Each structure stands twice: as structure tokens, then as C-alpha cells.
Amino acid sequence: MARVYLNSCIDKYNDNCMTPVDAAVLKLMLTEMQCKVTDECLQLFGGYGYTIEYPISRFYVDARVQTIYAGTSEIMKEVIARSMLGK
Ligand SMILES: Cc1cc2nc3c(=O)[nH]c(=O)nc-3n(C[C@H](O)[C@H](O)[C@H](O)COP(=O)(O)OP(=O)(O)OC[C@H]3O[C@@H](n4cnc5c(N)ncnc54)[C@H](O)[C@@H]3O)c2cc1C
């Protein structure tokens, strides 16, 4: 679902019709999914997953910042909500 939405946004971007709301939905959905996936992968590694000797801990940290920088998930939700409420 995420890949299909990403591809549709790329098409919109190339056609100069991608909106800030499209971007907010895309960032919110993909970055939250990235966090969920890396969290589950880290869990699979058990205690080793937490240690910096294994790349999965780095993937987890790198994923975690995605929902913070370039606009946090909460701000993405605000952008989306405002568009739905017309405010
Ligand atoms: C590694 C890294 C690189 C960065 N690179 C850049 C860069 O190149 N250029 C740049 O300009 N900035 C950059 N930033 C800054 C980044 O964009 C901000 O950290 C981000 O926008 C969040 O702002 P803040 O840290 O001030 O958090 P705050 O705005 O203080 O937010 C703290 C918490 O409160 C929540 N919150 C805030 N307002 C609301 C609201 N209205 N409703 C609900 N919840 C809310 C947030 O979602 C968050 O959970 C970078 C940050 C990091 C960590």
C-alpha cells in the first residue's frame, strides 16, 4: 500500500500537482511504518538487537528520527486534519 501511494506521489510530483497534504500523508505513513518495521526487526534480534555491535540498532535509531525531522508526525497529522476540516 505504501509503495503504491509513494509511486502515485512520484507521478503527481512529476506532473507538478503534488500537494503539501499528499506529502504529509506520505511522510506520516512511510516513516511510521519504517519505525514499526525496524522495531519488530530489533525485537527479533532480542538483546543483541539493542547493542551497537549489530547494524539493526543503527537502523532503529536512523528510523526513529524520521518521524521527528522535516516535520514531526504530530505536525503531519495537523496538516492533514486542517485540510479535512477546511481550516
Ligand atoms: C538529525 C536532525 C537533523 C535535522 N536537520 C534539520 C535541517 O537540516 N533543517 C532544519 O530546518 N531543521 C532540521 N532539524 C530540526 C527538525 O526539523 C526539528 O527537530 C523538528 O521539526 C521538530 O522540532 P523540535 O525539535 O523543535 O520539536 P518541538 O517542535 O519542540 O516538538 C516536540 C514534540 O512536541 C510535538 N508538537 C509540537 N507542536 C505540536 C502541535 N502543534 N501539536 C501536536 N504536537 C506538537 C512534536 O510533534 C514533538 O513530538 C533536524 C533535526 C534532527 C534531529
The ligand as an SDF file (V2000), in Angstrom:
LIG
                    3D

 53 58  0  0  0  0  0  0  0  0999 V2000
   19.1460   14.8090   12.9010 C   0  0  0  0  0  0  0  0  0  0  0  0
   18.3290   16.0610   12.6990 C   0  0  0  0  0  0  0  0  0  0  0  0
   18.5480   16.8210   11.5680 C   0  0  0  0  0  0  0  0  0  0  0  0
   17.8140   17.9840   11.3590 C   0  0  0  0  0  0  0  0  0  0  0  0
   18.0540   18.7080   10.2320 N   0  0  0  0  0  0  0  0  0  0  0  0
   17.3950   19.8470   10.0240 C   0  0  0  0  0  0  0  0  0  0  0  0
   17.6540   20.6490    8.8730 C   0  0  0  0  0  0  0  0  0  0  0  0
   18.5000   20.3010    8.0250 O   0  0  0  0  0  0  0  0  0  0  0  0
   16.9740   21.8080    8.7060 N   0  0  0  0  0  0  0  0  0  0  0  0
   16.0580   22.2350    9.6100 C   0  0  0  0  0  0  0  0  0  0  0  0
   15.4680   23.2860    9.4230 O   0  0  0  0  0  0  0  0  0  0  0  0
   15.7940   21.5040   10.7130 N   0  0  0  0  0  0  0  0  0  0  0  0
   16.4330   20.3240   10.9560 C   0  0  0  0  0  0  0  0  0  0  0  0
   16.1680   19.5820   12.0870 N   0  0  0  0  0  0  0  0  0  0  0  0
   15.1880   20.0880   13.0500 C   0  0  0  0  0  0  0  0  0  0  0  0
   13.8730   19.3170   12.9340 C   0  0  0  0  0  0  0  0  0  0  0  0
   13.1620   19.6780   11.7750 O   0  0  0  0  0  0  0  0  0  0  0  0
   13.0680   19.5620   14.2100 C   0  0  0  0  0  0  0  0  0  0  0  0
   13.7120   18.8170   15.2500 O   0  0  0  0  0  0  0  0  0  0  0  0
   11.6230   19.1310   14.0690 C   0  0  0  0  0  0  0  0  0  0  0  0
   10.9160   19.9870   13.1910 O   0  0  0  0  0  0  0  0  0  0  0  0
   10.8910   19.1180   15.4170 C   0  0  0  0  0  0  0  0  0  0  0  0
   11.0460   20.3650   16.0350 O   0  0  0  0  0  0  0  0  0  0  0  0
   11.6040   20.4280   17.5320 P   0  0  0  0  0  0  0  0  0  0  0  0
   12.7820   19.5140   17.6620 O   0  0  0  0  0  0  0  0  0  0  0  0
   11.7390   21.8590   17.8750 O   0  0  0  0  0  0  0  0  0  0  0  0
   10.4590   19.7580   18.3990 O   0  0  0  0  0  0  0  0  0  0  0  0
    9.2160   20.5120   19.0160 P   0  0  0  0  0  0  0  0  0  0  0  0
    8.5640   21.3770   17.9770 O   0  0  0  0  0  0  0  0  0  0  0  0
    9.6090   21.1270   20.3060 O   0  0  0  0  0  0  0  0  0  0  0  0
    8.2540   19.2780   19.2720 O   0  0  0  0  0  0  0  0  0  0  0  0
    8.4010   18.4420   20.4450 C   0  0  0  0  0  0  0  0  0  0  0  0
    7.2280   17.4690   20.4500 C   0  0  0  0  0  0  0  0  0  0  0  0
    6.0070   18.2120   20.5180 O   0  0  0  0  0  0  0  0  0  0  0  0
    5.1600   17.8680   19.4390 C   0  0  0  0  0  0  0  0  0  0  0  0
    4.4040   19.0320   18.9690 N   0  0  0  0  0  0  0  0  0  0  0  0
    4.9060   20.2530   18.6630 C   0  0  0  0  0  0  0  0  0  0  0  0
    3.9160   21.0510   18.2150 N   0  0  0  0  0  0  0  0  0  0  0  0
    2.7790   20.3040   18.2380 C   0  0  0  0  0  0  0  0  0  0  0  0
    1.4380   20.5640   17.8750 C   0  0  0  0  0  0  0  0  0  0  0  0
    1.0310   21.7550   17.4040 N   0  0  0  0  0  0  0  0  0  0  0  0
    0.5350   19.5600   18.0170 N   0  0  0  0  0  0  0  0  0  0  0  0
    0.9360   18.3430   18.4820 C   0  0  0  0  0  0  0  0  0  0  0  0
    2.1810   18.0340   18.8480 N   0  0  0  0  0  0  0  0  0  0  0  0
    3.1030   19.0040   18.7150 C   0  0  0  0  0  0  0  0  0  0  0  0
    6.0960   17.3620   18.3400 C   0  0  0  0  0  0  0  0  0  0  0  0
    5.4030   16.5240   17.4350 O   0  0  0  0  0  0  0  0  0  0  0  0
    7.1370   16.6340   19.1570 C   0  0  0  0  0  0  0  0  0  0  0  0
    6.6860   15.3210   19.4680 O   0  0  0  0  0  0  0  0  0  0  0  0
   16.8670   18.4020   12.3110 C   0  0  0  0  0  0  0  0  0  0  0  0
   16.6350   17.6070   13.4430 C   0  0  0  0  0  0  0  0  0  0  0  0
   17.3360   16.4480   13.6380 C   0  0  0  0  0  0  0  0  0  0  0  0
   17.0740   15.6000   14.8840 C   0  0  0  0  0  0  0  0  0  0  0  0
  1  2  1  0
  2  3  1  0
  2 52  2  0
  3  4  2  0
  4  5  1  0
  4 50  1  0
  5  6  2  0
  6  7  1  0
  6 13  1  0
  7  8  2  0
  7  9  1  0
  9 10  1  0
 10 11  2  0
 10 12  1  0
 12 13  2  0
 13 14  1  0
 14 15  1  0
 14 50  1  0
 15 16  1  0
 16 17  1  0
 16 18  1  0
 18 19  1  0
 18 20  1  0
 20 21  1  0
 20 22  1  0
 22 23  1  0
 23 24  1  0
 24 25  2  0
 24 26  1  0
 24 27  1  0
 27 28  1  0
 28 29  2  0
 28 30  1  0
 28 31  1  0
 31 32  1  0
 32 33  1  0
 33 34  1  0
 33 48  1  0
 34 35  1  0
 35 36  1  0
 35 46  1  0
 36 37  1  0
 36 45  1  0
 37 38  2  0
 38 39  1  0
 39 40  1  0
 39 45  2  0
 40 41  1  0
 40 42  2  0
 42 43  1  0
 43 44  2  0
 44 45  1  0
 46 47  1  0
 46 48  1  0
 48 49  1  0
 50 51  2  0
 51 52  1  0
 52 53  1  0
M  END
$$$$
